[in-house]
């Protein structure tokens, strides 16, 4: 009799459990989670684990071929008094700020230009992508030859024009070396910004510009009050990736200058590689890499709170 009495309760429990499981399987929010689960596992294994291991190594005295021991914050204390490290921080911030700003300005101009009606527009759009699709090391080697102290085509041209009497040591002078690597990064990064912003411009309704023209708006006013506000979310994403890619640049600098001359072009990424792999001090190199994390998080936060979450996107005044 007891089993007969408990049967309805068991049936209700099974129905409740089945209903909950069905909700987990068919609910839209949970369905998205299940689809994202393989990607999350991939990211955890290939990104989160190496990141965590790198942070752990930064608190040890690990060297290549020798297991390290936990030493606390000694690596960071050493870096705090390391003049070369702070020079690399300055170089990285300067390199990132100038290159990202110029890439955005030139990329936005190219996007607006390529969005206009012109002959061979498809061909020009394809040509703009060439610097971006060329392998980074190949681009670096090309610029290394262009800025070579003996065989530079720039020095050769200026000498034949009578503007200089001797070759310019582009990569041997601290100021010129910084200018050269920034120029090379801009050349590679502009296509990414231009094509992405161009894709965003394609989504703007032409009727908005037609209405603005009828109201007597100038081209600047149309850009200021139509194009720029509608492009803001895309600009946020593009500039976030641009800053992250520029801040962590390694191949271009290492192939062109190896951080020289006199550490003038050493970025935090190249200095970390030099200390960890070449010098064998994995703990110190990991500490330099870990020191990059706050800067990268700051860039992401500025993008998110400064651009993505504008008041006008919520239907409020932007004052």
N, C-alpha and C positions, 0 to 999 in steps of 0.2 A: 504493500500500500504506500509505503514511504517513497519507493521509486516512482510509483505512478504519480504521486503528488509533486515530486521534483521534476518530472518530465517537462511540464510547461515552462518552468524557469530555465531549464537547460536549453530548450528550444528558443526562448526569447534571447538568452545570452548568445547563442550561436548566430541568431539573426542579427543581433546588435554588432557582433564582431564582423560578420560578413558585410554588414552595411558600412562599417568603419573602413574595412579594407577596400571596398568598392569606391568609397569616397577618395581614399588615397590613390587609387588607380585612375579614377576618372575626373577628379577635381583638377581644374585648369592650372592652379598654382602648383599643386603637387606633380602634375604631369610635366610641367616645365622643369621641376627639380629632378625628376627621373631622367629627362633628356640631358640635363647638365651634369649629372653624376659622373659619367665617363670622362668628360672634360675636366671636372674638378679633380678626379683621381690622377689624371695625367699631369695637371698643374702642380698638385701636391708632390708628386713623385719627382718631377723634373725641375720644379722651381722652388717650392717651399722647402723641400729637404736640403738642396744645395745651399739655399739661403741660411737656413738654420745651422747647417754644418759650418758655413763660413763665419757666422757670428760666434759660434763656439770656438773655432780655431783662433779667433782674434783675442780670446782670453787665455791662450796657451802659448808656449814657446816652441811650438812645433816647427821643425825644419825638414827639408827634403831628406829622406832616409833615416829620420830619427823621430820616434814618438815623443810628443810634447807632454808637458805637465801644466796643470792649471796655475796661472800666475796672476789672475785677477785683471786689474786694469793697467798693468805695467806697459803693455804695448801702446795704449792710448796716452799714458803719461809721457812715454818716449816721443810719440808723435807731437804732443803739445809743445815740446821744446825743439822740434825738428824744423829748421828754417826751410828746408827743401819741401817738406810736406805743405807748409803754409804757402809757399810759392806755387805749388801745384794747385792748391785750393783757389788762389787768386787767378791763375791761368785758366782753370776750369770755368770759373764764374765769368771771367772776361770773354772767353771763347764762346760760352753758351749764350750770353746776353747779346753780344754783337751779331753772332751768326744767326741766332733765332730771329732777332729783330729784322735783319736784312732779308732773310729768307721769307718772312711773312710779308714784308713790303713788296719785294719783287714778285713773290708768288701771287699775291693778291692782284697786282698790276697785270701779270700775265693772264690770270684767270679772267679778269674783266675784259682784257683784249681778245682772248680766244673765244669769249662768249659773244662777241660782235659778229656780224655778218662780214665775211671776207673770203676771197678766193683761196683755195687750197687749205681750208680750215682744218680738215681732217688730217692732212699731211703735217701741218704745223703742230697739231696736238700730239701726233705720234713722235715728231722730232723733239718736242719738249721733254719727253720721257727718257731720251737717250742717256743723259747723265745719271739718271737714277737706276737704270737697269744695267749699266756697266759695273762689273765687280769693283768693290772698293779698292782692293789692292792694285788692280790695274789702273784705276784712276790716280791713285797715289803715286805709282811709278811714273805715269805720264807727267804729273805735276812736278815730280822730282827732277825729271829731265828739263821741263820748261824753266824751272828755277835753278838749274845747275849753275855753279859758279863759273864754269869754263865754257859750257856749250849751250847756255840759255839762249833761246830764240829771242827773248825780250832784250837781253843785253846786246845781242848781235844786231837787232833792228835799230836800237837806239844809237849804237856806235856808227852804223852806216848813215843814220840821219844827222850825225854830228852833235847829238845831244849829250853824249857822255864820251869819255876817253878811255875808260876801262870797265871791265865787267862788274856788274853789281853782285855782291855776295849775298844773294837772297836768303839762303838757308844758313848762312854763317853769322849773320847779324841778328841780335835778339829781337829787335823791333821788326825787321823785315821777315824773320821767320814766323813770328806771330801773325803778321798780316797774310803771309802766304798760306798757312794752314787754315786760317779763317776763310780766306777766299776759296780754297779747295772744298771746304765743308759747305759753303754757300752754294757753290756750283753743283754739288751732289744733292743738296737738300731742297733746292727751289722746285724741281719738278713734282715732288711729293706734295708740297703745299699748293702749287698751282693747280694740279689735276684734281686734288680733293676739293678745293674751293670751287673749281669749275663745275664739279658734279653738284655742289650745293647751289650754284647759280642756276643750274638747269631746272631746279625745283621751284624757283620763284615764278609766280604767275605773271605773264606779260600784261595782263589786264591791269595790274597794279601800276605799272609804269605808264600805261595809256591813260589811266585816270589821273595820275600825277601830272602828266604832260598837259592834259586838258585844264588842270588847275593852275598851270603856269609854273610848275616847279622846275628848277634848274637841274643839271646832271648831278651836281654836288648834293643838292637837297634830296634827290631820288636815292643817291647812294647812302646819305646820312640817315634818312628816315624809312627807307624800304630795304635796300640791299643789306646794309650792315646789321640791322636788327634781326633779319631773317637768317643771316649767315652766322650769327653769334654762337649757336650751339655747335656748328661745324668748326668754327674758328677755335672754340674751346678744345675740341678733340684734337684737331690738327696741331695746335700749338703745344698741347700737352705731350703728344708723341714727338714733336720736333724738339722740344726741350729735353725730353728724356733721352732721345737718340743722340743729341749733341753732347749732353752732359756725360754720357757714358761712352763717347767715341774713343775707339782704340786703334783700329786698323789704319785709318788715315794718318794719324799722328805717328804711329810706330813705323810705318813704311816710309814716311817722308823724312822725319827728323830724329827718331828714337828719343824724343824728349829734349833734344838739344836745340841750339847751342847753350851751354851753361844752364841747363834745366829750364830754359826760357819757354819751351813748349810742352813741358811735362804736364799732363793732366793727371787727375787722381787715378784714372784707370790705368794709364801707362806706368805711373809710379808704383802702383800696386803690383803690376806684372813684373816690373824690374826687381822689386824687393822680394816678391814671393817666389818667382820662377828662376830668374837669373841669379839672384843672390841667395836663393834657397831658404829665405826666412818666411815661411808660410804664415806664421802667426802675425808678423808685422804687416805683411801684404794683405792678409784678411782684415786686419784692423783698418787699413786705409780704405779697403772696399766697403767695410761696414760704416765708415764715416761718411760715405756717400749717401746712405739711406735717408738721413734727415733732410738733405738738400732735395732729394727726389720726392720725398713726401710733401715738402713745402711747395714744390712746383705743382704737384697734383692738387693740393688744397687750394692754391691760388686759382687754378683753372676751374675747379669745381665751384667754389664759393664766389669767385669774382666774375665768372662768365656764365656758367651753366645755370645758376640759380638767380638769374636776374628777375627783378620784380615784374617786368613787363610780360614775362612768360607765364606769370600767375594772374594776369589780367589786372595788375595794379599799376600805380604810377611809378615811374623810375626815378623820381626825385629823391 
